[in-house]
Amino acid sequence: MPATGGAESNVKTQLFDQMKKSGVLDSLKSQLRGRLYEQLKLQNEKADVNLSNVNNRLTFKIAVSLISDLMTKCDMPYAKSVFLPECGVSQEILSKSELVDVLSLQHDEHIKSMGDTTPLLLDLVDQIKSNGSVRPNLASI
């Protein structure tokens, strides 16, 4: 016969009290706080190492912007809503035209002809596939 609601609640209360008296509950709380702190510390250290200088931050911002542009133009709002906060640069995303300027691609006819409807990342991959380089005058090694 199943336990009644009152008896089940009484067992839970007794178990909770026993765990508290024996120190198990405090130990679990302490372990959880410690692991949470470790994860936050690792996450901050990782961000500091990866983005320690201006060039790395700009490179990271460009890469995140390229992926964000891809997600926007490929209709991936849910993936983007998770991706941007994880990167921590959601307010600093560069538009396709800004990316073209920063990457000095404004003179590339292939990129210009693509317009703003396709993701720049795909334009760059197409350019590399067809010419072996982003810039046709320079061969990739």
Secondary structure by P-SEA (a helix, b strand, c coil): ccccaaaaaaaaaaaaaaaaaaaaaaaaaaaaaaaaaaaaaaaaaaaaaaaccaaaaaaaaaaaaaaaaaaaaaccaaaaaaaaaaaccccccccaaaaaaaacccccaaaaaacccccaaaaaaaaaaaccccccccccc
